[in-house]
Amino acid sequence: MAGIKLRKALPSWITTDTVKHFCKYLAAGGIATLCDFAVFGICVNWLGSNYLLATAVAVVTATGVKFLLCLKFVFNLRGHSANRAWWYQLTAALFALALNLICMYLLIDICGLDRLHFILPGLLWARVITTGSVFMFNFLAAKYIVFRDF
């Protein structure tokens, strides 16, 4: 009975498939996020890159990883080929990259988060906050634009 009451309380666009896709996307996104953070850390700490350049390289790398995982394990292609889905992914990724860069700039240069050193360095806090902020955009773009899985 609780499931029926909960289902009636949710918006109509949240279907069982959407919940399944979200959970799978969360796992794929987690793997892609680990790649993102690893590439970001390598670029900043070992290569001495500027944090915005490191963000761009990390987001592009994570986008490729996430696309492949979503293509294989999360969504079904509907209405177009994997090649076309890749082009939709690139378009959505450009918006996500812009959001990432804007968030990082605001958090580091405007808010000064790079001076924070509570458990993690400030740059990593900024990546965590930015990644969380862009996550829902990425999920909705993947589900409804890239893979058209509704």
FITORPA-365044 format. One record per residue: residue number from 1; residue in three letters; x, y, z of N, C-alpha, C in turn. Coordinates in Angstrom, 3 decimals. Layout:
// residues N
(kolti NUM "ALA" (X Y Z) (X Y Z) (X Y Z))
...
This chain:
// residues 150
(kolti 1 "MET" (0.805 -1.209 0.000) (0.000 0.000 0.000) (0.843 1.268 0.000))
(kolti 2 "ALA" (1.985 1.223 0.720) (2.828 2.409 0.783) (3.358 2.761 -0.605))
(kolti 3 "GLY" (3.663 1.737 -1.426) (4.156 1.970 -2.778) (3.132 2.685 -3.641))
(kolti 4 "ILE" (1.856 2.331 -3.492) (0.796 2.965 -4.265) (0.648 4.427 -3.849))
(kolti 5 "LYS" (0.680 4.700 -2.530) (0.569 6.079 -2.054) (1.759 6.910 -2.521))
(kolti 6 "LEU" (2.955 6.318 -2.452) (4.143 7.030 -2.905) (4.057 7.310 -4.397))
(kolti 7 "ARG" (3.607 6.347 -5.189) (3.491 6.516 -6.640) (2.527 7.640 -6.990))
(kolti 8 "LYS" (1.439 7.757 -6.242) (0.471 8.831 -6.501) (1.030 10.199 -6.117))
(kolti 9 "ALA" (1.970 10.228 -5.174) (2.537 11.485 -4.722) (3.618 12.008 -5.674))
(kolti 10 "LEU" (4.187 11.138 -6.489) (5.253 11.540 -7.400) (4.685 12.147 -8.681))
(kolti 11 "PRO" (5.437 13.032 -9.313) (4.994 13.578 -10.607) (4.851 12.460 -11.641))
(kolti 12 "SER" (4.026 12.678 -12.637) (3.735 11.638 -13.627) (4.945 11.256 -14.471))
(kolti 13 "TRP" (5.929 12.151 -14.629) (7.093 11.837 -15.448) (8.084 10.932 -14.732))
(kolti 14 "ILE" (7.926 10.732 -13.418) (8.803 9.823 -12.681) (8.181 8.434 -12.731))
(kolti 15 "THR" (8.632 7.641 -13.688) (8.136 6.280 -13.869) (9.115 5.298 -13.245))
(kolti 16 "THR" (8.727 4.036 -13.225) (9.623 2.990 -12.729) (10.893 2.953 -13.564))
(kolti 17 "ASP" (10.751 3.105 -14.878) (11.934 3.135 -15.744) (12.843 4.312 -15.421))
(kolti 18 "THR" (12.264 5.462 -15.126) (13.069 6.630 -14.781) (13.868 6.373 -13.512))
(kolti 19 "VAL" (13.249 5.749 -12.521) (13.946 5.432 -11.270) (15.071 4.434 -11.533))
(kolti 20 "LYS" (14.796 3.397 -12.346) (15.842 2.426 -12.697) (16.980 3.109 -13.448))
(kolti 21 "HIS" (16.627 3.952 -14.420) (17.656 4.669 -15.169) (18.471 5.571 -14.250))
(kolti 22 "PHE" (17.797 6.241 -13.330) (18.495 7.139 -12.417) (19.501 6.374 -11.566))
(kolti 23 "CYS" (19.103 5.229 -11.044) (20.010 4.424 -10.211) (21.208 3.926 -11.020))
(kolti 24 "LYS" (20.951 3.441 -12.224) (22.053 2.994 -13.081) (22.940 4.168 -13.484))
(kolti 25 "TYR" (22.311 5.311 -13.774) (23.067 6.498 -14.151) (23.927 6.979 -12.985))
(kolti 26 "LEU" (23.407 6.851 -11.780) (24.166 7.222 -10.591) (25.437 6.391 -10.489))
(kolti 27 "ALA" (25.334 5.081 -10.776) (26.518 4.216 -10.754) (27.491 4.594 -11.871))
(kolti 28 "ALA" (26.975 4.769 -13.089) (27.828 5.160 -14.218) (28.450 6.534 -13.963))
(kolti 29 "GLY" (27.646 7.439 -13.427) (28.148 8.769 -13.093) (29.202 8.732 -12.005))
(kolti 30 "GLY" (29.057 7.804 -11.066) (30.063 7.643 -10.009) (31.407 7.230 -10.583))
(kolti 31 "ILE" (31.380 6.279 -11.502) (32.621 5.839 -12.153) (33.225 6.992 -12.963))
(kolti 32 "ALA" (32.375 7.698 -13.716) (32.852 8.833 -14.501) (33.397 9.941 -13.593))
(kolti 33 "THR" (32.780 10.135 -12.443) (33.245 11.153 -11.492) (34.614 10.786 -10.932))
(kolti 34 "LEU" (34.825 9.514 -10.654) (36.155 9.093 -10.207) (37.203 9.401 -11.283))
(kolti 35 "CYS" (36.868 9.137 -12.536) (37.768 9.485 -13.643) (37.995 10.990 -13.697))
(kolti 36 "ASP" (36.917 11.747 -13.562) (36.981 13.210 -13.572) (37.943 13.707 -12.491))
(kolti 37 "PHE" (37.752 13.251 -11.260) (38.583 13.714 -10.147) (40.037 13.284 -10.325))
(kolti 38 "ALA" (40.252 12.067 -10.832) (41.620 11.591 -11.054) (42.325 12.450 -12.104))
(kolti 39 "VAL" (41.653 12.700 -13.226) (42.253 13.524 -14.285) (42.470 14.947 -13.786))
(kolti 40 "PHE" (41.504 15.489 -13.060) (41.641 16.842 -12.503) (42.856 16.909 -11.579))
(kolti 41 "GLY" (42.983 15.926 -10.680) (44.108 15.902 -9.750) (45.451 15.784 -10.454))
(kolti 42 "ILE" (45.513 14.930 -11.478) (46.754 14.773 -12.239) (47.115 16.076 -12.940))
(kolti 43 "CYS" (46.114 16.709 -13.556) (46.376 17.966 -14.279) (46.848 19.077 -13.344))
(kolti 44 "VAL" (46.195 19.207 -12.196) (46.535 20.297 -11.275) (47.814 19.997 -10.499))
(kolti 45 "ASN" (47.893 18.806 -9.902) (48.989 18.498 -8.979) (50.269 18.043 -9.668))
(kolti 46 "TRP" (50.173 17.255 -10.711) (51.376 16.731 -11.354) (51.809 17.557 -12.559))
(kolti 47 "LEU" (50.836 18.043 -13.327) (51.184 18.787 -14.533) (51.195 20.295 -14.307))
(kolti 48 "GLY" (50.667 20.751 -13.159) (50.670 22.169 -12.836) (49.721 23.006 -13.671))
(kolti 49 "SER" (48.670 22.396 -14.182) (47.711 23.110 -15.036) (46.852 24.066 -14.222))
(kolti 50 "ASN" (46.362 25.084 -14.887) (45.373 25.974 -14.315) (44.108 25.168 -14.012))
(kolti 51 "TYR" (43.388 25.514 -12.955) (42.223 24.731 -12.558) (41.119 24.720 -13.615))
(kolti 52 "LEU" (40.975 25.792 -14.406) (39.944 25.801 -15.445) (40.304 24.858 -16.598))
(kolti 53 "LEU" (41.567 24.846 -16.990) (42.015 23.904 -18.018) (41.877 22.469 -17.512))
(kolti 54 "ALA" (42.267 22.251 -16.264) (42.145 20.918 -15.665) (40.683 20.479 -15.610))
(kolti 55 "THR" (39.790 21.404 -15.307) (38.361 21.101 -15.290) (37.886 20.682 -16.671))
(kolti 56 "ALA" (38.287 21.422 -17.685) (37.866 21.111 -19.057) (38.359 19.727 -19.478))
(kolti 57 "VAL" (39.625 19.426 -19.232) (40.181 18.121 -19.604) (39.471 17.007 -18.833))
(kolti 58 "ALA" (39.221 17.229 -17.551) (38.556 16.217 -16.722) (37.117 15.975 -17.179))
(kolti 59 "VAL" (36.397 17.038 -17.499) (34.995 16.903 -17.923) (34.919 16.176 -19.266))
(kolti 60 "VAL" (35.811 16.500 -20.181) (35.806 15.829 -21.488) (36.093 14.336 -21.314))
(kolti 61 "THR" (37.066 14.005 -20.493) (37.394 12.598 -20.235) (36.214 11.873 -19.596))
(kolti 62 "ALA" (35.649 12.475 -18.572) (34.520 11.853 -17.864) (33.301 11.719 -18.773))
(kolti 63 "THR" (33.108 12.668 -19.671) (31.977 12.603 -20.610) (32.090 11.376 -21.503))
(kolti 64 "GLY" (33.271 11.111 -22.006) (33.478 9.928 -22.839) (33.230 8.639 -22.070))
(kolti 65 "VAL" (33.751 8.565 -20.852) (33.551 7.378 -20.009) (32.070 7.190 -19.716))
(kolti 66 "LYS" (31.415 8.274 -19.324) (29.997 8.186 -18.970) (29.144 7.808 -20.176))
(kolti 67 "PHE" (29.444 8.361 -21.336) (28.679 8.020 -22.537) (28.772 6.529 -22.831))
(kolti 68 "LEU" (29.973 5.982 -22.795) (30.146 4.551 -23.074) (29.419 3.688 -22.050))
(kolti 69 "LEU" (29.502 4.052 -20.778) (28.793 3.291 -19.739) (27.279 3.393 -19.922))
(kolti 70 "CYS" (26.789 4.579 -20.231) (25.341 4.759 -20.437) (24.864 4.004 -21.671))
(kolti 71 "LEU" (25.656 4.024 -22.714) (25.306 3.325 -23.944) (25.209 1.821 -23.702))
(kolti 72 "LYS" (26.116 1.306 -22.895) (26.189 -0.138 -22.670) (25.237 -0.620 -21.571))
(kolti 73 "PHE" (25.101 0.145 -20.477) (24.427 -0.380 -19.293) (23.187 0.380 -18.815))
(kolti 74 "VAL" (22.998 1.621 -19.230) (21.952 2.431 -18.599) (20.724 2.628 -19.484))
(kolti 75 "PHE" (20.886 3.230 -20.641) (19.757 3.609 -21.476) (19.656 2.737 -22.718))
(kolti 76 "ASN" (18.478 2.760 -23.318) (18.258 2.136 -24.614) (18.220 3.241 -25.655))
(kolti 77 "LEU" (18.862 3.014 -26.782) (18.777 3.987 -27.869) (17.402 3.886 -28.505))
(kolti 78 "ARG" (16.747 4.991 -28.650) (15.431 4.991 -29.286) (15.397 6.071 -30.343))
(kolti 79 "GLY" (15.163 5.684 -31.559) (14.958 6.655 -32.614) (16.204 7.133 -33.321))
(kolti 80 "HIS" (17.398 6.706 -32.893) (18.596 7.105 -33.614) (19.760 6.175 -33.280))
(kolti 81 "SER" (20.843 6.314 -34.010) (22.000 5.426 -33.870) (22.925 5.893 -32.748))
(kolti 82 "ALA" (23.881 5.037 -32.416) (24.886 5.390 -31.409) (25.717 6.585 -31.887))
(kolti 83 "ASN" (25.958 6.654 -33.189) (26.710 7.768 -33.750) (25.966 9.090 -33.531))
(kolti 84 "ARG" (24.682 9.096 -33.810) (23.888 10.309 -33.603) (23.796 10.634 -32.103))
(kolti 85 "ALA" (23.660 9.601 -31.296) (23.622 9.815 -29.840) (24.921 10.476 -29.367))
(kolti 86 "TRP" (26.059 10.065 -29.945) (27.339 10.666 -29.586) (27.339 12.161 -29.906))
(kolti 87 "TRP" (26.785 12.551 -31.051) (26.730 13.974 -31.395) (25.806 14.736 -30.451))
(kolti 88 "TYR" (24.696 14.129 -30.059) (23.821 14.759 -29.058) (24.573 14.888 -27.728))
(kolti 89 "GLN" (25.345 13.844 -27.389) (26.121 13.875 -26.147) (27.138 15.007 -26.173))
(kolti 90 "LEU" (27.803 15.185 -27.297) (28.775 16.276 -27.402) (28.117 17.635 -27.229))
(kolti 91 "THR" (26.932 17.792 -27.812) (26.202 19.056 -27.667) (25.826 19.296 -26.204))
(kolti 92 "ALA" (25.270 18.280 -25.571) (24.912 18.403 -24.153) (26.165 18.625 -23.300))
(kolti 93 "ALA" (27.263 17.971 -23.676) (28.510 18.102 -22.924) (29.065 19.517 -22.992))
(kolti 94 "LEU" (28.845 20.209 -24.110) (29.295 21.597 -24.203) (28.572 22.476 -23.182))
(kolti 95 "PHE" (27.272 22.247 -23.037) (26.520 22.991 -22.013) (26.998 22.614 -20.618))
(kolti 96 "ALA" (27.208 21.313 -20.390) (27.690 20.860 -19.083) (29.080 21.419 -18.791))
(kolti 97 "LEU" (29.931 21.459 -19.810) (31.270 22.024 -19.627) (31.177 23.504 -19.259))
(kolti 98 "ALA" (30.310 24.230 -19.956) (30.124 25.653 -19.629) (29.645 25.818 -18.185))
(kolti 99 "LEU" (28.684 24.994 -17.764) (28.209 25.049 -16.376) (29.334 24.735 -15.397))
(kolti 100 "ASN" (30.136 23.708 -15.713) (31.269 23.345 -14.863) (32.256 24.495 -14.730))
(kolti 101 "LEU" (32.614 25.098 -15.844) (33.602 26.177 -15.819) (33.075 27.403 -15.082))
(kolti 102 "ILE" (31.804 27.727 -15.299) (31.204 28.866 -14.586) (31.174 28.605 -13.088))
(kolti 103 "CYS" (30.738 27.414 -12.697) (30.698 27.074 -11.262) (32.086 27.117 -10.644))
(kolti 104 "MET" (33.064 26.532 -11.329) (34.433 26.533 -10.794) (34.963 27.956 -10.658))
(kolti 105 "TYR" (34.741 28.768 -11.660) (35.200 30.154 -11.602) (34.553 30.890 -10.420))
(kolti 106 "LEU" (33.232 30.727 -10.283) (32.533 31.395 -9.182) (33.043 30.921 -7.823))
(kolti 107 "LEU" (33.221 29.617 -7.682) (33.649 29.068 -6.388) (35.097 29.410 -6.052))
(kolti 108 "ILE" (35.971 29.418 -7.046) (37.393 29.669 -6.784) (37.717 31.157 -6.811))
(kolti 109 "ASP" (37.427 31.827 -7.909) (37.857 33.218 -8.059) (36.953 34.221 -7.347))
(kolti 110 "ILE" (35.674 33.951 -7.296) (34.752 34.907 -6.665) (34.591 34.602 -5.169))
(kolti 111 "CYS" (34.334 33.342 -4.822) (34.100 32.966 -3.422) (35.377 32.623 -2.668))
(kolti 112 "GLY" (36.465 32.364 -3.369) (37.735 32.058 -2.705) (37.786 30.692 -2.056))
(kolti 113 "LEU" (37.058 29.739 -2.597) (36.997 28.407 -1.996) (38.351 27.695 -2.015))
(kolti 114 "ASP" (39.261 28.114 -2.872) (40.577 27.473 -2.931) (41.384 27.688 -1.647))
(kolti 115 "ARG" (40.989 28.654 -0.828) (41.675 28.907 0.440) (41.154 28.029 1.573))
(kolti 116 "LEU" (40.065 27.310 1.323) (39.486 26.418 2.330) (40.272 25.114 2.364))
(kolti 117 "HIS" (40.628 24.672 3.558) (41.332 23.391 3.701) (40.711 22.615 4.856))
(kolti 118 "PHE" (39.463 22.242 4.693) (38.751 21.435 5.682) (38.625 20.018 5.128))
(kolti 119 "ILE" (39.416 19.115 5.616) (39.506 17.709 5.222) (40.093 17.577 3.813))
(kolti 120 "LEU" (39.518 18.254 2.844) (39.990 18.212 1.454) (40.469 19.598 1.045))
(kolti 121 "PRO" (41.392 19.664 0.083) (41.793 20.984 -0.431) (40.613 21.704 -1.088))
(kolti 122 "GLY" (40.656 23.024 -1.075) (39.568 23.838 -1.611) (39.234 23.566 -3.065))
(kolti 123 "LEU" (40.266 23.293 -3.891) (39.999 22.998 -5.298) (39.146 21.741 -5.435))
(kolti 124 "LEU" (39.416 20.742 -4.605) (38.626 19.511 -4.671) (37.204 19.752 -4.171))
(kolti 125 "TRP" (37.052 20.586 -3.136) (35.697 20.946 -2.683) (34.923 21.604 -3.818))
(kolti 126 "ALA" (35.598 22.470 -4.544) (34.942 23.144 -5.665) (34.517 22.130 -6.727))
(kolti 127 "ARG" (35.351 21.127 -7.018) (34.986 20.086 -7.995) (33.798 19.276 -7.496))
(kolti 128 "VAL" (33.783 18.952 -6.204) (32.677 18.176 -5.635) (31.369 18.960 -5.736))
(kolti 129 "ILE" (31.386 20.216 -5.346) (30.184 21.058 -5.397) (29.724 21.236 -6.847))
(kolti 130 "THR" (30.674 21.492 -7.735) (30.347 21.689 -9.148) (29.766 20.426 -9.757))
(kolti 131 "THR" (30.383 19.287 -9.486) (29.901 18.017 -10.027) (28.484 17.733 -9.548))
(kolti 132 "GLY" (28.233 17.949 -8.271) (26.884 17.759 -7.741) (25.875 18.709 -8.355))
(kolti 133 "SER" (26.308 19.927 -8.611) (25.406 20.926 -9.190) (25.014 20.600 -10.627))
(kolti 134 "VAL" (25.914 20.005 -11.376) (25.676 19.735 -12.797) (25.066 18.347 -13.024))
(kolti 135 "PHE" (25.026 17.529 -11.988) (24.585 16.140 -12.121) (23.182 16.012 -12.722))
(kolti 136 "MET" (22.204 16.726 -12.206) (20.821 16.569 -12.702) (20.695 17.026 -14.149))
(kolti 137 "PHE" (21.389 18.097 -14.507) (21.378 18.504 -15.912) (21.879 17.366 -16.791))
(kolti 138 "ASN" (22.993 16.751 -16.378) (23.572 15.655 -17.160) (22.619 14.468 -17.269))
(kolti 139 "PHE" (21.958 14.114 -16.170) (21.025 12.979 -16.205) (19.854 13.267 -17.142))
(kolti 140 "LEU" (19.237 14.422 -16.992) (18.077 14.752 -17.827) (18.466 14.875 -19.300))
(kolti 141 "ALA" (19.636 15.451 -19.577) (20.104 15.544 -20.963) (20.358 14.154 -21.538))
(kolti 142 "ALA" (20.978 13.282 -20.754) (21.257 11.921 -21.238) (19.965 11.164 -21.501))
(kolti 143 "LYS" (19.040 11.234 -20.571) (17.803 10.454 -20.713) (16.914 10.967 -21.843))
(kolti 144 "TYR" (16.704 12.256 -21.901) (15.698 12.795 -22.817) (16.240 13.354 -24.133))
(kolti 145 "ILE" (17.530 13.675 -24.189) (18.088 14.233 -25.417) (19.029 13.242 -26.101))
(kolti 146 "VAL" (20.026 12.773 -25.363) (21.049 11.929 -25.971) (20.481 10.567 -26.365))
(kolti 147 "PHE" (19.832 9.885 -25.426) (19.347 8.543 -25.690) (17.855 8.492 -26.029))
(kolti 148 "ARG" (17.159 9.603 -25.785) (15.712 9.701 -26.061) (14.953 8.502 -25.489))
(kolti 149 "ASP" (15.299 8.176 -24.262) (14.727 7.002 -23.625) (13.608 7.445 -22.678))
(kolti 150 "PHE" (12.403 7.678 -23.239) (11.279 8.069 -22.388) (10.215 7.036 -22.359))
